[in-house]
Amino acid sequence: MGALQRRLAGALIGERVEEPPPRPDVRRGLVAAVQARLRDATAWRAVAYVLVKLPLATLGLWAVAWWVIGAINVIAPVRWAAGQHDLTLMSPLPGGWSQPGVHSLGSAFAAAAMGCAIFLIAPWLTRTVVAVDRRLVRALLGPGALAQRVRDLEETRALAVDDAAQQLRRLERDLHDGAQVRLAALAMSLDMVREQLDDRDRPELRRLVETARDNATETLTELRDLSRGLHPPALDGGLAAALATLAARATVPADVSVDVPNQPTPAIESLAYYCTAELLANAIKHSGATHCGVELAAGDGTLRIQVSDNGSGGARIVPRGGLAGLVQRARTVDGELTLHSPDGGPTTVKVRLPLHA
């Protein structure tokens, strides 16, 4: 009934409201299903709308009666001319019929004048009823204030996450094209200066140049590591290519399977890449695995990552651990991480992320 009333409100009075959030599927038995239905706030608001709409519909019917009665009174002279000489003057006010009747042409024109007056009042009544109905539709048939606030916060968070990803990518590009290039040029220049110095003439100056050159090289290495942490260059070719490169660099054999028909946003791509890289590193470092598998699939608006290994198992999510950090990173975009790692193995970690933050 709520969905029907939303469609009627949009089609007839131009009041279009957003659909409320869908009811979650409950498959845990009859009792849980009944409890979920009883806690469905959207359904209760629809019930309240239907109940309040009943007296409002009665007022709406009365408003329509003003138009009908006004039309009947306006055509009283026509009816008199057609031979109906015993007419009754109709009134939309309580009581319905008004006396005396219409027994002359003059009283027929008086009835017509009354009909015109009714026509002047009828739009005000109709608009009042429609205005009240609009307020009820917005208050009871929409997603609700809390649900709308949650949706607005989700949209704001998505914009913030995407903007942060773009800023990090721009910063990585600036570091790569600017500071790294200048540091590399500085290291090469110091190499040239060192080659032109003679140990016998200026040994102290040569040592200073070598120290400066080593510092520049170390700084360049740290800057490259930092820029890769901001945005992996491998992602420039897409998430599938980045994961293939990641598996090729692993010290143990790793199979990669990718089935992503819909490309996620850059922020989700970066998060998926970091999660996969961290899980592969954990498998290689701690489990003693000789083989790993990475599966990436997309569907129903979600991106699913599964990393498995044939190691010794026994992995746990502990506070301040690597897996706990991945759980927190996934939760920032309403994702989740599940771990299955019995003692003796194998270990399977599944990460679910939305395609759009």
N, C-alpha and C positions, 0 to 999 in steps of 0.2 A: 504493500500500500504506500509506503514511503517513497519507493522508486517511482510508482505511478504518479503520485502527487508532485514529485520533482519534475517529471516530464510535462505534466499539465501546467505547472507554474511557469516553466520555461516557454511553453508554446503559447499560452493564453494571456499571461500577464507580464511576460518578459522578465520574470525573476528567475535567474539561473544561478544555482548554487553548486559548489563543488560536491562531488560524490564523497560520502564519508568513507573512512578506511574500510577495506573489506573485512568481513568477519573471519577470524583465524579458523583454520580447519582443526577440529578436535577429533581424534581417533583413539581415545583411551577408554572407551566404554560408555555405556548409557548414562551413568550418573555424571561423569565428567562432561558429557555432551549437554545434558540438561543444565548443569551449573553454568556452562559457558553461554548457553542461550539466555539464561536468567541474568547474566552479567553483561549482556550485550547492550551497552548504553545507546547505540544507534537505534536499535529496535524499540527501546523504551521511549526515546524521543519521538519516533514515528507514531507510537501508540498515543502519546500525549497530543501530538498534532491532530490525529484523527478525532480524538475526544473533544478537543477545543474547536475543531473545525465544524462539529455538528451544530452548536448554536450559531456559529458564524455563518454556516451555510443557510440557516433559517433566516438570518438577517439579509444574506445575499438574495434569497428568494423574495423577500419583501421588497428589496431594492429593484428587482426585476419587475415585481408587480406594479411599481410606480410607472414604469415605461408602458406596460400593457394597458393599465387603466387610463393613463394619459392619452394613449392612442385611441382607445374606445371613446373617450370624451371628445377628442378633437374631431372625430368623424361623425359626431352627433348631427350636425346640419345635413350631411350627406345622407345619413340614415333617415332623417326626417323627410328629406326630399324624395327618398325612395319609397315613402309610404308608411314608415314605422313611426306612428304618431303617439305611441304610448311608451316612451323611453324612460329609463331610470338613470339619474345622475349618480355615477360611481365615484367613490372616494378611496384612496389608498390608506387612509388612517384607520385605526381600529374601529370596527363597526361595519366597514365594508360598503354598505349601501346607504345612500343619503336621500332624504325626502325633502321637498316634494319632487316628483318626477318631472320629466321633460314633456310638456303638453302643448308647447307652442314653438314657432320658429325662433322667437326671441330667446326662450329658455334653452333651445338647442345651441344657439350661438354663445349663450352664457356657459353652457357645458363645454363648448370648444375652448373658450377663454380659460376655463378651469383646467382643461387638459394641457393648454400651453403652459400654465403656471406649474403644473405637475412636471412637465418636461424640463422646466428650468431647475427644479429641485432634484430630480432623479439623478443627474450626473454626480451631484455632490454626495448623495447617499452611496452610489455605486463606487465612487473613488474612495470613500471612507472605508467601505468593506474591503476593497482590494488592498488599500494601504495596510489595514490590520492583517490581512492574509499574507502580504509580503513580509511583514515582521515575523509572523509565525513561521513562514518558510525558512527565513534566514536563521531563526533561532533554533528550530527543532528539526529541520530536514537537512541541514548542512552538516559538515564534519564536526561541529561543536567547537567551542572556544579553545579547549585544551588541545584537541586534535589539530586544529588549525595552527595553534601556536607551535606544536611539535613539528608540523609540516614546514612552517616558516623557518624554524631553527635548523631543520635538515637542509633546506635550500641554502640558508646562509652558510652553514658549515661546508656544504658542497662547493659553494663559490670560494670560500676561504681556502679549502684544500686545493682546488684547482689553481687559484691564484698563487698559493705558496709553491706549488709545483712549477709553475711558469717562472716565478722569481728565481727559484733554485736553478732551473735550466739556464736562465739568462745569466746568472752569476757564474755558473760553470763555464759557459761560453766565453764570458769576459775574462775569466781566469786563464782559460786555455789560449785565447787569442791575444791576451795582453801580458799579464804578469809572467806566465810561463815562458813566453817567447823572449821577453826581455831578460829573464834570468838565464835562459839557455845562451843567449847572446853574450851576457856578462861572463858566464863560465868559459865560453870559447875565447873571449878576449883575454881573460886571465891566463888561459893556457898559452896563448900566443906570447903574452908578456913573460911568462915563466920560461918559455923556450929561448927567449932572447937574453935572459939573465945568465951571468956566469957565476958559478959557485965560488970561484976563487976571488972575484971582485966584490960581489954584494951578496954574501950568504944570508944575512939577516933579511934583506929585502926579498930574496927568493922564497924564504920560509913564510914571510908574511903573504906573499902572493899565493903560495900553495895553500895556506890556511884559508884565505879568502875564497879561493877556487873551490876548496872542499865544502866550505859553508854554503856557497852558492849552489853547489850540486845537491847537498842535503836538503836545502830549502826547496829546490826545484822538485825533488822527489816527494817531499811532504806535501807540496802544493798539488802535485799530480794525484797523490792519494786523496787529498781533500776534495779535489774537483770530481774524482770518480765517486766519492761518497755523496756529493751533491746530486749528481745525475750521471749514471753510467753511460759512457759513450756507446756501449753496445746496444742500448735501447733506441738509438737513432735509426736502426734498421728494423725495428719492431720487436715485440716481446718474444715471438717465436725464435727469431734469429739470436736474440740475446740469451735465451735459455740454452740454445744449441751451443753457443760459444762458451757459456758457463759449464756445460757438461763436458765439452771437449777439453777444457782446462783442468777438470777434476783429476785427481791422482788415482781414482778408481774408476772402472767402467761405469758409465751412467747412460741409461736409455731415456730419451725424451720423446714424449707424445703430446702433440698440440692439436687441439680442435677448438679454435676460437673464431667462429664466423663473424661475430660482432666485436669490433675493436674497443677495448675499455679506454677510459680517459687516461691522460698521461700520469696523473697522480696514482691511479690504481695500477698502471703498468709498473711504475717505480716500486710501489709497495709489493706487488707480486714478485718482482725481480729480487728485491732484498730478502723477502721471506724465503724464496727458493734458494738463494745463495747461502743464507744462514743455516737452513735445514741441511743442505748438502755438506756444508763445512762441519756441522755437528756430527753428521753421519760418518764422515771420513775421519774426524778427529777422535771421537769418543766410542763409536760402536764397534770398531774393528771390522767393518763391512768390506766385502770384496765386490759387491755390486749394488748399484743404486738405480732407482727408477723415478722419473719425474713425469707426471701426467697433468696436463693443463686442458681444461674444458670450460666452455661457456654455454649457458642456457638459462632461460627463465629469469633473465636479468642479473645473474650471478656469475662470478668467475671462480671456478673450483680448482684448487691446486692440491696435488697429492704427491708426497715425497716418501718413498719407501726404501728400506735397505734390508739386507740379510745379516745384519750384525747381531750382537749379543743381546740387544733389547735392554729392558730395565730403565728406560728413560722416564724422567718425571718432570713435571712442571713445578719448579721451586721458586720461591720469591727471589727477585733480583737475578734470576737466571736468564740464559739466552732465550729459552722458550717462553718464559714469562714476559720478556720484552716484546716478543713477536705477538703474544696474545694482546698486549696493550696496544700495539701498533694496529692490529686488525680491528680492535674495538673502536678506534678513532673514526672508522668509516662504517660502523655497524657490521663488521665482519666477525668471524669466529674461527678459533683454532681448536681442533680435537686431536688427541694423541692416543694411540693404541700401541703399547710397547711392553708386552709381557716379558718376563725373564726368559732369556734364551732366544728371544726374537721371534719373528721379524718385527721391525718397527714401521709404523705407518702414521704419518702426520697429514691431516687434511686441513686446508685453509679455505674458507669461503669468504669471498669479497664481492661487493656489488660492482657491477660494470661501471657505474657512475657514483662518485663519492657523494 
